[in-house]
Amino acid sequence: MPDRAITGPETRVLRQMKILVALLVLSNIALGVFGVYVLRHIDKNYSALIAQAVPSLNELQTLTALSTDAMRSTNPILFAGAAGNRGELVKRGRLAIERDSDLRKHILQRPGVFGGAAQHLSFEEAGESFSQKAGEVITVLESGDDAAANRLREQSLRPSFDRYITATTKLADALQDESLRTSEKLTAQTGSMSGMILGLATWPMMIVAIFFVAAALFIVGVLIKVKFFQEAES
């Protein structure tokens, strides 16, 4: 009778432990697969953010440099005393204006709109105005009237250039603000996902601990009971 009292409960407890270990292994595998999915999802979102923000910011910075170079190319001081080289300077000026215009159009055609429609319109109009007025100054410089070119440059082109730089800066600021908001949102989502994964990883261990404590208490109880029977029979 004591043998049957020990064998039955021990076998049952051992079977339950095997089932619990198998469930624990399966749950860990499922948790690992879920963790990989979450990490890939987070990586995809951050990659998309970087793919939009970094090239666009670089292009806006490059555009600022190009527009400054185009503005510098309309300076009549460069043409003073360079009658034989005026044609080359005019060519360089028009090329600088063209490079600025091409990059501006490329930025406006970029997928993934940042900033508002009003900012894009202001940026486009300011850029077109600058290109037109810069071209007019270059045309006057080509005619050799440096004084008239200087007046046109200071009275018309410079205010247009300032508006263009302001519009470009505002667009870059809008992109940075939008990127920060998206980054903060992704960080919050990552924190929530991490908390959920930690929670899912904790509960199997708690169940195992509770089961082992209960099993130990059960076995101790069985052993005490068997010992009591043995003492009673003796």
TORTOR-500297 format. One record per residue (C-alpha): x, y, z negated. Coordinates in steps of 0.05 Angstrom, whole numbers, plus 5000, padded with zeros to 4 digits. Layout:
! TORTOR-500297
<site><px>X</px><py>Y</py><pz>Z</pz></site>
...
***
This chain:
! TORTOR-500297
<site><px>5000</px><py>5000</py><pz>5000</pz></site>
<site><px>5055</px><py>5051</py><pz>4985</pz></site>
<site><px>5087</px><py>5036</py><pz>5052</pz></site>
<site><px>5021</px><py>5050</py><pz>5088</pz></site>
<site><px>5012</px><py>5113</py><pz>5047</pz></site>
<site><px>5080</px><py>5139</py><pz>5069</pz></site>
<site><px>5079</px><py>5114</py><pz>5141</pz></site>
<site><px>5012</px><py>5142</py><pz>5161</pz></site>
<site><px>5022</px><py>5215</py><pz>5139</pz></site>
<site><px>5095</px><py>5216</py><pz>5162</pz></site>
<site><px>5076</px><py>5191</py><pz>5231</pz></site>
<site><px>5020</px><py>5242</py><pz>5237</pz></site>
<site><px>5064</px><py>5299</py><pz>5214</pz></site>
<site><px>5120</px><py>5278</py><pz>5261</pz></site>
<site><px>5071</px><py>5276</py><pz>5320</pz></site>
<site><px>5045</px><py>5345</py><pz>5303</pz></site>
<site><px>5117</px><py>5371</py><pz>5298</pz></site>
<site><px>5132</px><py>5344</py><pz>5367</pz></site>
<site><px>5070</px><py>5376</py><pz>5396</pz></site>
<site><px>5087</px><py>5442</py><pz>5362</pz></site>
<site><px>5159</px><py>5441</py><pz>5388</pz></site>
<site><px>5134</px><py>5427</py><pz>5458</pz></site>
<site><px>5085</px><py>5485</py><pz>5453</pz></site>
<site><px>5140</px><py>5530</py><pz>5426</pz></site>
<site><px>5186</px><py>5513</py><pz>5485</pz></site>
<site><px>5130</px><py>5525</py><pz>5535</pz></site>
<site><px>5111</px><py>5592</py><pz>5502</pz></site>
<site><px>5184</px><py>5614</py><pz>5504</pz></site>
<site><px>5189</px><py>5596</py><pz>5578</pz></site>
<site><px>5125</px><py>5635</py><pz>5592</pz></site>
<site><px>5151</px><py>5694</py><pz>5551</pz></site>
<site><px>5216</px><py>5693</py><pz>5589</pz></site>
<site><px>5180</px><py>5694</py><pz>5656</pz></site>
<site><px>5136</px><py>5751</py><pz>5632</pz></site>
<site><px>5197</px><py>5789</py><pz>5607</pz></site>
<site><px>5231</px><py>5782</py><pz>5675</pz></site>
<site><px>5168</px><py>5808</py><pz>5710</pz></site>
<site><px>5165</px><py>5868</py><pz>5663</pz></site>
<site><px>5238</px><py>5884</py><pz>5673</pz></site>
<site><px>5231</px><py>5880</py><pz>5749</pz></site>
<site><px>5169</px><py>5925</py><pz>5745</pz></site>
<site><px>5206</px><py>5977</py><pz>5703</pz></site>
<site><px>5267</px><py>5973</py><pz>5749</pz></site>
<site><px>5223</px><py>5983</py><pz>5810</pz></site>
<site><px>5190</px><py>6045</py><pz>5780</pz></site>
<site><px>5256</px><py>6077</py><pz>5760</pz></site>
<site><px>5286</px><py>6060</py><pz>5828</pz></site>
<site><px>5228</px><py>6094</py><pz>5862</pz></site>
<site><px>5236</px><py>6155</py><pz>5818</pz></site>
<site><px>5311</px><py>6160</py><pz>5832</pz></site>
<site><px>5300</px><py>6147</py><pz>5907</pz></site>
<site><px>5253</px><py>6207</py><pz>5910</pz></site>
<site><px>5285</px><py>6256</py><pz>5861</pz></site>
<site><px>5360</px><py>6249</py><pz>5874</pz></site>
<site><px>5362</px><py>6256</py><pz>5950</pz></site>
<site><px>5311</px><py>6312</py><pz>5949</pz></site>
<site><px>5349</px><py>6352</py><pz>5896</pz></site>
<site><px>5414</px><py>6342</py><pz>5935</pz></site>
<site><px>5381</px><py>6366</py><pz>5999</pz></site>
<site><px>5352</px><py>6427</py><pz>5964</pz></site>
<site><px>5421</px><py>6444</py><pz>5937</pz></site>
<site><px>5451</px><py>6434</py><pz>6006</pz></site>
<site><px>5397</px><py>6478</py><pz>6036</pz></site>
<site><px>5414</px><py>6534</py><pz>5987</pz></site>
<site><px>5487</px><py>6529</py><pz>6010</pz></site>
<site><px>5467</px><py>6529</py><pz>6084</pz></site>
<site><px>5420</px><py>6589</py><pz>6077</pz></site>
<site><px>5475</px><py>6627</py><pz>6040</pz></site>
<site><px>5523</px><py>6610</py><pz>6096</pz></site>
<site><px>5472</px><py>6633</py><pz>6147</pz></site>
<site><px>5463</px><py>6698</py><pz>6110</pz></site>
<site><px>5538</px><py>6708</py><pz>6107</pz></site>
<site><px>5544</px><py>6697</py><pz>6182</pz></site>
<site><px>5501</px><py>6759</py><pz>6194</pz></site>
<site><px>5549</px><py>6805</py><pz>6157</pz></site>
<site><px>5571</px><py>6860</py><pz>6205</pz></site>
<site><px>5638</px><py>6864</py><pz>6169</pz></site>
<site><px>5657</px><py>6798</py><pz>6201</pz></site>
<site><px>5646</px><py>6829</py><pz>6270</pz></site>
<site><px>5684</px><py>6893</py><pz>6257</pz></site>
<site><px>5746</px><py>6898</py><pz>6301</pz></site>
<site><px>5731</px><py>6829</py><pz>6332</pz></site>
<site><px>5707</px><py>6849</py><pz>6400</pz></site>
<site><px>5743</px><py>6791</py><pz>6435</pz></site>
<site><px>5716</px><py>6742</py><pz>6384</pz></site>
<site><px>5645</px><py>6768</py><pz>6378</pz></site>
<site><px>5616</px><py>6715</py><pz>6423</pz></site>
<site><px>5644</px><py>6659</py><pz>6379</pz></site>
<site><px>5619</px><py>6693</py><pz>6315</pz></site>
<site><px>5550</px><py>6700</py><pz>6346</pz></site>
<site><px>5551</px><py>6626</py><pz>6364</pz></site>
<site><px>5571</px><py>6606</py><pz>6294</pz></site>
<site><px>5517</px><py>6650</py><pz>6264</pz></site>
<site><px>5462</px><py>6619</py><pz>6306</pz></site>
<site><px>5488</px><py>6549</py><pz>6291</pz></site>
<site><px>5486</px><py>6564</py><pz>6216</pz></site>
<site><px>5414</px><py>6589</py><pz>6222</pz></site>
<site><px>5396</px><py>6526</py><pz>6262</pz></site>
<site><px>5427</px><py>6479</py><pz>6210</pz></site>
<site><px>5388</px><py>6513</py><pz>6155</pz></site>
<site><px>5324</px><py>6509</py><pz>6194</pz></site>
<site><px>5334</px><py>6435</py><pz>6212</pz></site>
<site><px>5346</px><py>6415</py><pz>6140</pz></site>
<site><px>5286</px><py>6455</py><pz>6116</pz></site>
<site><px>5240</px><py>6419</py><pz>6165</pz></site>
<site><px>5269</px><py>6352</py><pz>6144</pz></site>
<site><px>5254</px><py>6367</py><pz>6070</pz></site>
<site><px>5183</px><py>6387</py><pz>6087</pz></site>
<site><px>5173</px><py>6321</py><pz>6125</pz></site>
<site><px>5199</px><py>6278</py><pz>6067</pz></site>
<site><px>5150</px><py>6225</py><pz>6041</pz></site>
<site><px>5130</px><py>6232</py><pz>5968</pz></site>
<site><px>5106</px><py>6303</py><pz>5960</pz></site>
<site><px>5132</px><py>6341</py><pz>5900</pz></site>
<site><px>5106</px><py>6408</py><pz>5877</pz></site>
<site><px>5040</px><py>6437</py><pz>5899</pz></site>
<site><px>5014</px><py>6453</py><pz>5969</pz></site>
<site><px>5020</px><py>6528</py><pz>5954</pz></site>
<site><px>5094</px><py>6519</py><pz>5937</pz></site>
<site><px>5107</px><py>6481</py><pz>6001</pz></site>
<site><px>5071</px><py>6534</py><pz>6042</pz></site>
<site><px>5110</px><py>6590</py><pz>6008</pz></site>
<site><px>5175</px><py>6553</py><pz>6019</pz></site>
<site><px>5160</px><py>6541</py><pz>6092</pz></site>
<site><px>5137</px><py>6612</py><pz>6107</pz></site>
<site><px>5197</px><py>6642</py><pz>6070</pz></site>
<site><px>5244</px><py>6597</py><pz>6109</pz></site>
<site><px>5213</px><py>6613</py><pz>6176</pz></site>
<site><px>5215</px><py>6687</py><pz>6161</pz></site>
<site><px>5289</px><py>6683</py><pz>6142</pz></site>
<site><px>5307</px><py>6644</py><pz>6206</pz></site>
<site><px>5270</px><py>6695</py><pz>6249</pz></site>
<site><px>5300</px><py>6757</py><pz>6217</pz></site>
<site><px>5370</px><py>6727</py><pz>6214</pz></site>
<site><px>5364</px><py>6712</py><pz>6289</pz></site>
<site><px>5344</px><py>6784</py><pz>6301</pz></site>
<site><px>5405</px><py>6810</py><pz>6264</pz></site>
<site><px>5450</px><py>6763</py><pz>6303</pz></site>
<site><px>5419</px><py>6789</py><pz>6368</pz></site>
<site><px>5434</px><py>6861</py><pz>6348</pz></site>
<site><px>5505</px><py>6842</py><pz>6329</pz></site>
<site><px>5513</px><py>6809</py><pz>6396</pz></site>
<site><px>5497</px><py>6875</py><pz>6429</pz></site>
<site><px>5553</px><py>6908</py><pz>6391</pz></site>
<site><px>5511</px><py>6957</py><pz>6350</pz></site>
<site><px>5539</px><py>6939</py><pz>6281</pz></site>
<site><px>5508</px><py>6999</py><pz>6246</pz></site>
<site><px>5438</px><py>6980</py><pz>6269</pz></site>
<site><px>5451</px><py>6908</py><pz>6251</pz></site>
<site><px>5472</px><py>6928</py><pz>6181</pz></site>
<site><px>5409</px><py>6970</py><pz>6171</pz></site>
<site><px>5365</px><py>6913</py><pz>6195</pz></site>
<site><px>5402</px><py>6864</py><pz>6152</pz></site>
<site><px>5395</px><py>6905</py><pz>6088</pz></site>
<site><px>5324</px><py>6930</py><pz>6099</pz></site>
<site><px>5291</px><py>6868</py><pz>6128</pz></site>
<site><px>5335</px><py>6806</py><pz>6124</pz></site>
<site><px>5360</px><py>6812</py><pz>6052</pz></site>
<site><px>5290</px><py>6815</py><pz>6021</pz></site>
<site><px>5270</px><py>6756</py><pz>6064</pz></site>
<site><px>5332</px><py>6718</py><pz>6042</pz></site>
<site><px>5317</px><py>6732</py><pz>5969</pz></site>
<site><px>5245</px><py>6706</py><pz>5977</pz></site>
<site><px>5273</px><py>6644</py><pz>6012</pz></site>
<site><px>5322</px><py>6629</py><pz>5956</pz></site>
<site><px>5267</px><py>6640</py><pz>5904</pz></site>
<site><px>5220</px><py>6593</py><pz>5940</pz></site>
<site><px>5274</px><py>6540</py><pz>5945</pz></site>
<site><px>5291</px><py>6546</py><pz>5871</pz></site>
<site><px>5218</px><py>6540</py><pz>5851</pz></site>
<site><px>5211</px><py>6477</py><pz>5894</pz></site>
<site><px>5273</px><py>6447</py><pz>5861</pz></site>
<site><px>5245</px><py>6465</py><pz>5792</pz></site>
<site><px>5179</px><py>6432</py><pz>5810</pz></site>
<site><px>5215</px><py>6369</py><pz>5830</pz></site>
<site><px>5255</px><py>6368</py><pz>5766</pz></site>
<site><px>5193</px><py>6379</py><pz>5723</pz></site>
<site><px>5155</px><py>6325</py><pz>5760</pz></site>
<site><px>5213</px><py>6277</py><pz>5753</pz></site>
<site><px>5218</px><py>6290</py><pz>5678</pz></site>
<site><px>5144</px><py>6278</py><pz>5669</pz></site>
<site><px>5148</px><py>6213</py><pz>5708</pz></site>
<site><px>5209</px><py>6192</py><pz>5669</pz></site>
<site><px>5174</px><py>6206</py><pz>5602</pz></site>
<site><px>5114</px><py>6166</py><pz>5625</pz></site>
<site><px>5158</px><py>6107</py><pz>5646</pz></site>
<site><px>5195</px><py>6111</py><pz>5579</pz></site>
<site><px>5128</px><py>6107</py><pz>5541</pz></site>
<site><px>5106</px><py>6048</py><pz>5584</pz></site>
<site><px>5173</px><py>6014</py><pz>5572</pz></site>
<site><px>5165</px><py>6023</py><pz>5497</pz></site>
<site><px>5095</px><py>5994</py><pz>5499</pz></site>
<site><px>5118</px><py>5935</py><pz>5540</pz></site>
<site><px>5177</px><py>5922</py><pz>5494</pz></site>
<site><px>5132</px><py>5924</py><pz>5433</pz></site>
<site><px>5084</px><py>5875</py><pz>5465</pz></site>
<site><px>5141</px><py>5828</py><pz>5484</pz></site>
<site><px>5169</px><py>5830</py><pz>5414</pz></site>
<site><px>5101</px><py>5816</py><pz>5386</pz></site>
<site><px>5092</px><py>5756</py><pz>5432</pz></site>
<site><px>5161</px><py>5731</py><pz>5414</pz></site>
<site><px>5148</px><py>5736</py><pz>5339</pz></site>
<site><px>5082</px><py>5699</py><pz>5330</pz></site>
<site><px>5108</px><py>5629</py><pz>5352</pz></site>
<site><px>5164</px><py>5633</py><pz>5301</pz></site>
<site><px>5115</px><py>5653</py><pz>5247</pz></site>
<site><px>5070</px><py>5594</py><pz>5264</pz></site>
<site><px>5130</px><py>5547</py><pz>5263</pz></site>
<site><px>5152</px><py>5573</py><pz>5196</pz></site>
<site><px>5082</px><py>5566</py><pz>5167</pz></site>
<site><px>5076</px><py>5495</py><pz>5195</pz></site>
<site><px>5144</px><py>5473</py><pz>5167</pz></site>
<site><px>5126</px><py>5500</py><pz>5099</pz></site>
<site><px>5059</px><py>5466</py><pz>5100</pz></site>
<site><px>5091</px><py>5401</py><pz>5125</pz></site>
<site><px>5144</px><py>5404</py><pz>5070</pz></site>
<site><px>5091</px><py>5414</py><pz>5017</pz></site>
<site><px>5050</px><py>5357</py><pz>5046</pz></site>
<site><px>5109</px><py>5309</py><pz>5046</pz></site>
<site><px>5129</px><py>5329</py><pz>4976</pz></site>
<site><px>5058</px><py>5316</py><pz>4954</pz></site>
<site><px>5058</px><py>5247</py><pz>4988</pz></site>
<site><px>5124</px><py>5229</py><pz>4955</pz></site>
<site><px>5099</px><py>5250</py><pz>4887</pz></site>
<site><px>5036</px><py>5209</py><pz>4898</pz></site>
<site><px>5077</px><py>5148</py><pz>4919</pz></site>
<site><px>5123</px><py>5156</py><pz>4859</pz></site>
<site><px>5061</px><py>5160</py><pz>4814</pz></site>
<site><px>5034</px><py>5096</py><pz>4845</pz></site>
<site><px>5101</px><py>5061</py><pz>4836</pz></site>
<site><px>5105</px><py>5081</py><pz>4762</pz></site>
<site><px>5033</px><py>5059</py><pz>4751</pz></site>
<site><px>5045</px><py>4990</py><pz>4782</pz></site>
<site><px>5108</px><py>4981</py><pz>4740</pz></site>
***
